[in-house]
Amino acid sequence: MLSVLGRPNHVRDIVRALLCQVAVLHAPDDVLIAVETSGGGN
C-alpha cells in the first residue's frame, strides 16, 4: 500500500510516473495495480 500526500498537481505527476514505471518494468503476473479514488479531490 502506498499513500502519496501533497499538492494535487504534484501528487498526480508523481503517481503517474510511479505507475508508468511499475507497468513497464514488471511482468503482468508480478504486479496488480488498483486505484481507490474516494476522497475530497476533484
Phi and psi in radians as a Rosetta constraint file:
Dihedral C 1 N 2 CA 2 C 2 CIRCULARHARMONIC -2.415 0.35
Dihedral N 2 CA 2 C 2 N 3 CIRCULARHARMONIC 2.303 0.35
Dihedral C 2 N 3 CA 3 C 3 CIRCULARHARMONIC -2.049 0.35
Dihedral N 3 CA 3 C 3 N 4 CIRCULARHARMONIC 2.359 0.35
Dihedral C 3 N 4 CA 4 C 4 CIRCULARHARMONIC -2.134 0.35
Dihedral N 4 CA 4 C 4 N 5 CIRCULARHARMONIC 2.117 0.35
Dihedral C 4 N 5 CA 5 C 5 CIRCULARHARMONIC -2.021 0.35
Dihedral N 5 CA 5 C 5 N 6 CIRCULARHARMONIC 2.618 0.35
Dihedral C 5 N 6 CA 6 C 6 CIRCULARHARMONIC 2.575 0.35
Dihedral N 6 CA 6 C 6 N 7 CIRCULARHARMONIC -2.882 0.35
Dihedral C 6 N 7 CA 7 C 7 CIRCULARHARMONIC -1.118 0.35
Dihedral N 7 CA 7 C 7 N 8 CIRCULARHARMONIC 2.362 0.35
Dihedral C 7 N 8 CA 8 C 8 CIRCULARHARMONIC -0.922 0.35
Dihedral N 8 CA 8 C 8 N 9 CIRCULARHARMONIC -0.749 0.35
Dihedral C 8 N 9 CA 9 C 9 CIRCULARHARMONIC -1.174 0.35
Dihedral N 9 CA 9 C 9 N 10 CIRCULARHARMONIC -0.623 0.35
Dihedral C 9 N 10 CA 10 C 10 CIRCULARHARMONIC -1.224 0.35
Dihedral N 10 CA 10 C 10 N 11 CIRCULARHARMONIC -0.730 0.35
Dihedral C 10 N 11 CA 11 C 11 CIRCULARHARMONIC -1.075 0.35
Dihedral N 11 CA 11 C 11 N 12 CIRCULARHARMONIC -0.787 0.35
Dihedral C 11 N 12 CA 12 C 12 CIRCULARHARMONIC -1.030 0.35
Dihedral N 12 CA 12 C 12 N 13 CIRCULARHARMONIC -0.771 0.35
Dihedral C 12 N 13 CA 13 C 13 CIRCULARHARMONIC -1.100 0.35
Dihedral N 13 CA 13 C 13 N 14 CIRCULARHARMONIC -0.775 0.35
Dihedral C 13 N 14 CA 14 C 14 CIRCULARHARMONIC -1.157 0.35
Dihedral N 14 CA 14 C 14 N 15 CIRCULARHARMONIC -0.803 0.35
Dihedral C 14 N 15 CA 15 C 15 CIRCULARHARMONIC -1.145 0.35
Dihedral N 15 CA 15 C 15 N 16 CIRCULARHARMONIC -0.695 0.35
Dihedral C 15 N 16 CA 16 C 16 CIRCULARHARMONIC -1.040 0.35
Dihedral N 16 CA 16 C 16 N 17 CIRCULARHARMONIC -0.799 0.35
Dihedral C 16 N 17 CA 17 C 17 CIRCULARHARMONIC -1.103 0.35
Dihedral N 17 CA 17 C 17 N 18 CIRCULARHARMONIC -0.763 0.35
Dihedral C 17 N 18 CA 18 C 18 CIRCULARHARMONIC -1.082 0.35
Dihedral N 18 CA 18 C 18 N 19 CIRCULARHARMONIC -0.795 0.35
Dihedral C 18 N 19 CA 19 C 19 CIRCULARHARMONIC -1.112 0.35
Dihedral N 19 CA 19 C 19 N 20 CIRCULARHARMONIC -0.706 0.35
Dihedral C 19 N 20 CA 20 C 20 CIRCULARHARMONIC -1.095 0.35
Dihedral N 20 CA 20 C 20 N 21 CIRCULARHARMONIC -0.753 0.35
Dihedral C 20 N 21 CA 21 C 21 CIRCULARHARMONIC -1.117 0.35
Dihedral N 21 CA 21 C 21 N 22 CIRCULARHARMONIC -0.771 0.35
Dihedral C 21 N 22 CA 22 C 22 CIRCULARHARMONIC -1.102 0.35
Dihedral N 22 CA 22 C 22 N 23 CIRCULARHARMONIC -0.784 0.35
Dihedral C 22 N 23 CA 23 C 23 CIRCULARHARMONIC -1.140 0.35
Dihedral N 23 CA 23 C 23 N 24 CIRCULARHARMONIC -0.630 0.35
Dihedral C 23 N 24 CA 24 C 24 CIRCULARHARMONIC -1.467 0.35
Dihedral N 24 CA 24 C 24 N 25 CIRCULARHARMONIC -0.647 0.35
Dihedral C 24 N 25 CA 25 C 25 CIRCULARHARMONIC -1.655 0.35
Dihedral N 25 CA 25 C 25 N 26 CIRCULARHARMONIC -0.005 0.35
Dihedral C 25 N 26 CA 26 C 26 CIRCULARHARMONIC -2.251 0.35
Dihedral N 26 CA 26 C 26 N 27 CIRCULARHARMONIC 2.564 0.35
Dihedral C 26 N 27 CA 27 C 27 CIRCULARHARMONIC -1.220 0.35
Dihedral N 27 CA 27 C 27 N 28 CIRCULARHARMONIC 2.609 0.35
Dihedral C 27 N 28 CA 28 C 28 CIRCULARHARMONIC -0.992 0.35
Dihedral N 28 CA 28 C 28 N 29 CIRCULARHARMONIC -0.543 0.35
Dihedral C 28 N 29 CA 29 C 29 CIRCULARHARMONIC -1.323 0.35
Dihedral N 29 CA 29 C 29 N 30 CIRCULARHARMONIC -0.226 0.35
Dihedral C 29 N 30 CA 30 C 30 CIRCULARHARMONIC -1.681 0.35
Dihedral N 30 CA 30 C 30 N 31 CIRCULARHARMONIC -0.192 0.35
Dihedral C 30 N 31 CA 31 C 31 CIRCULARHARMONIC -2.453 0.35
Dihedral N 31 CA 31 C 31 N 32 CIRCULARHARMONIC 2.535 0.35
Dihedral C 31 N 32 CA 32 C 32 CIRCULARHARMONIC -2.256 0.35
Dihedral N 32 CA 32 C 32 N 33 CIRCULARHARMONIC 2.176 0.35
Dihedral C 32 N 33 CA 33 C 33 CIRCULARHARMONIC -1.888 0.35
Dihedral N 33 CA 33 C 33 N 34 CIRCULARHARMONIC 2.081 0.35
Dihedral C 33 N 34 CA 34 C 34 CIRCULARHARMONIC -2.226 0.35
Dihedral N 34 CA 34 C 34 N 35 CIRCULARHARMONIC 2.409 0.35
Dihedral C 34 N 35 CA 35 C 35 CIRCULARHARMONIC -2.111 0.35
Dihedral N 35 CA 35 C 35 N 36 CIRCULARHARMONIC 2.234 0.35
Dihedral C 35 N 36 CA 36 C 36 CIRCULARHARMONIC -1.947 0.35
Dihedral N 36 CA 36 C 36 N 37 CIRCULARHARMONIC 2.146 0.35
Dihedral C 36 N 37 CA 37 C 37 CIRCULARHARMONIC -2.057 0.35
Dihedral N 37 CA 37 C 37 N 38 CIRCULARHARMONIC 0.285 0.35
Dihedral C 37 N 38 CA 38 C 38 CIRCULARHARMONIC -1.324 0.35
Dihedral N 38 CA 38 C 38 N 39 CIRCULARHARMONIC 2.461 0.35
Dihedral C 38 N 39 CA 39 C 39 CIRCULARHARMONIC 2.724 0.35
Dihedral N 39 CA 39 C 39 N 40 CIRCULARHARMONIC -3.073 0.35
Dihedral C 39 N 40 CA 40 C 40 CIRCULARHARMONIC -1.491 0.35
Dihedral N 40 CA 40 C 40 N 41 CIRCULARHARMONIC -0.023 0.35
Dihedral C 40 N 41 CA 41 C 41 CIRCULARHARMONIC -1.274 0.35
Dihedral N 41 CA 41 C 41 N 42 CIRCULARHARMONIC 2.923 0.35
